[in-house]
């Protein structure tokens, strides 16, 4: 976005193209860090069109969620109109913010979306964002009612993620986040990694080489991931630090949209120091 909140599609195309040059295999756009909540349905369609054009056949999942079923379906339809390869769907959050999520509600949302917009699905488990953690039983039921081919698991409960890998490694492509669990997840059958920070360094595939690394190199790899996650996720309000970091390395990541404010000068200095530390 521009400083005035305008949608800068040419700049977005450049950011997508740079990630392709780094070697990424696919994209989730308009996710949580992608400011899904700040895009109108028409804007979601436009950014989907740009991403699909730039990706040259690589799979692109588009964030399609909302509180009500009607709104979520409309988001999915807008993404489909933009040519999306697939949808990234997560449970509705408002009703369940202070109560246990009912399985019928969680599974029902995925079933309704699959019927209305029949595209491949990335299931998004993000309890830190919407206070709903998809249980193993719920995930199993979701796989029965929608064409789910990938799981983005942002549950920071390591037991939960371990059990997901053990139970579902042969049923869905599990994508772990760049976090404390990434190396363990890959050892247990996760098919990939989703998120930051390795694209900052132009080599997002480096993590897949970890089994051939010396012990200290593996520790350094994880320490780098943890250090950058700390500044990416906890300086200011996400996605302000992501945009600031990309701007620092020369990409036109633009500005945040209201109500998220840019990083302060002090926060930018902390982010810059971590990026410099890791080269």
N, C-alpha and C positions, 0 to 999 in steps of 0.2 A: 504494500500500500504506500501511496505517497503521503507526504506530511499532512495533506488535507483529507486523507482517508480514501483517495481515489484508487481504483484498481489498476495496477501497473502490469499488464499482461506480458509486455516484451521483457521486462525485468524478471518476471516469474519464469518465462521460457529460458532465460539465461541461467537461472539457478538450477532448473531441471537439467539443462544441457551439461552443466558443470558436474553434476552428480553422475550423469552417464559417463562422462570422461573419467571419473574416479573408478568406475566399474560396478556401480550398483546394478542389481539384477531386476529390480522392480520398485514400485513406489506405493506408499500410502499418502495421498494428498488430502487436504482438508480434514486432517485428524485433529486431535486436541492441540498439539503444537502448531498445526496448520490453520488455526483460528476458524474452525468449522462454524462456531457460534457467531462469528462476525460477518459471515457471508450470506447474502440473500440467495434464494434458490436460483435466480438468473445468474448471479455471480458464480455460484457453484458450477453451473453448466459451463460457463465461460472458462473457468480455470481447468475444468476437466477436458474441454476441447484442446486447450493449449498443451496440457500435459500429455494427452494421448498423441497429439501430433509430434511432440518432441521425443517421446519415448520410443518411437519407431518399433512398435510391436511388443515391447516389454509390458508385463502386466501392471496395471494401475488400479488399485482399489481406492475408492472415494468414500470419505466419511459420510454416512447417511444416518443420522440419529436425531431424535427430538423427544420432547416429553410425551406428546400425544402420538398415537398411531398414525393419524391422518397426516400430521406434519412430517413424521419420519418417512412415510411413503412418498410424500411430495418431494422430499430431499432425494430419495432414491430415484424417483422418476427424472428429476433434474439432472442427476449424474448420468443416468442412462441416456438422456437426450444429448448429453455431451460426449457420448461414446465410451463411457467407462467400461473397462474390462470387468470390474467387479465392485461390490459394495463392502465397506467395512461397517459392521453393525455392532452396537452394544446395547445393553438393556436400558429401558427408560429409568430415570433416576429419581424423579420428584416424589412419587408415591412411596418409594422405599428408602428415602433418605434417613429415616429414623426407625425403620423396622426391617425385619428380615424379608428379603425379596421372595415373593411367592413363585414357585416353580411355574405354575400355569401362566403367570404374567410374563416372566422372563422368556420362557419358551414360546409363548404365544406371540410375542413381538417378532421373533425371528421367523416364525411360520407365516405371519401376516406379510412381512416384508418379502419373503420368498415368493409368495403367491402374487403379490402386486408387481414386483420387479424381479423377474427370474434371471438373476445374474449370479456368478460365483460369489461366495461370501467369505470375508475374513471376519471371524468372531473376535471381538475386542473385549478382553477382560481387563477393566481398569478401575478397580475399587478405590484407588486413591483419587480418582476424578469424580466418580458418581455414586460412591457408597454402596455399590452392589458388586459382590464378588461371585462370579459364576461358579457354582459348585461342580464337582465331577459328575454328579447325577444330572444336573441341568445341562452340562455340556454334552453328555451322552444323548439326552433327549433332543437337544438342538440339532445334533448330527442326523437325527431321524426325520427332521421336518424341513431342512433347508440345505442347499448345495454348498455346504461349508467345506472349503479346501485349505484354509489356513487359520491359525489361532495366534493372535497377538496377545501375549500374556504379560500384563504389567502388574501382576499380583506379587508383592514383595515378600510374601510368606514363602520361604524356601521349601518348606515341606509340601505346600500346595503345588508349587511348580515341579518339584521332584515327582510327586504322584501323577501329575499330568503327563510328564514324559514317560513314566512307566505304564500308564493306562492307555494313552492315546497316541503313542509314537507311530503306530501303524495305521491309524485311522484318520489323522489330519496332520498337515504340515505345521509343526509347532515352531513359532518364531519367538525367541527369547529377546528380552531387551538387553542393551549394553549395561549390565549392572553386575551385582555380586554373583549372580547365578549364571552368567552367560557361558563360561567355560564348562561348568558342570552340566548345563542343559545340553550343550553340543555333545558331550560325552555320553549322555543318556538318550540321544536320538533326536534332539531338536534339529530341524532342517535348515535353520538360518537364524539370523539376528536382525532385529529391526530397531531403528533409532539412531542416536548419535553415540559416540563422537568421532568415529574413525574417518569419516569423510572430511573432517577438518584437515587431515593429513594426507589426503589423496589416495589412501589405501584402505578402503573399508573391508577388503578381504583378508587383511593381516590376521584377524582373529582366528581364521580357519587354519592357520599354520601353527597353532599353539602347541600341538602335540610334538612338533619337531623342535620346539624352542628349549633352551636351557631353563632351568628352574628360575633363575633370577630374571630372565627375560619375560617369563610368564608373569612373575610378580610385578614387574614394571608395567606390563601391558594392562593388568588389572588395576594397578594404582593410577595409571593415566586415565583409564575409563572412569574410575571412581572420582578422581579429582575434577574431571571435566563435567561429569554428571552433577556434582555438587554445585558448580557455578552455573551450568545450563538450567538446572531445575530449581535452584533455591536463591538465586540473585534476582531481586525484583519479582515480577509476576511473569510466568511463562505465557507467551513465547518471547518476551522482550530479550532475555539473554541469548536465545538462539539467533535472533535477528542481529543483535549487536555483534555476536561472534562471526557470523557470515560477512557482515559489513566490514569487520576488521581485517578479514583475509581477502577483501577485494570484490566481494559479490554484492549485487544490488538487492539486498534483502529488504530494504525499505523500512517502514515504520510500523508500529503497532496501531491497532484501531481502538477507539474508545470501547471499554473503560480501562484498558491496559495501557500503562504509561511506559515510556522508554526507560532504560536504566539511567540512574544518576551517574554523575562523573565518577563518584567513588566506586560505585558498582562496576562501571566499565573498566576502571583501573584494576579491580580484582580479577575480572574476567581476562583482561589482557595479560596479566601476570601469569595466570595458569596456562594460557595458550603459549606464551613465550617459554615458560618452563619446559613444556613438552615439545618445543621446536616447531 
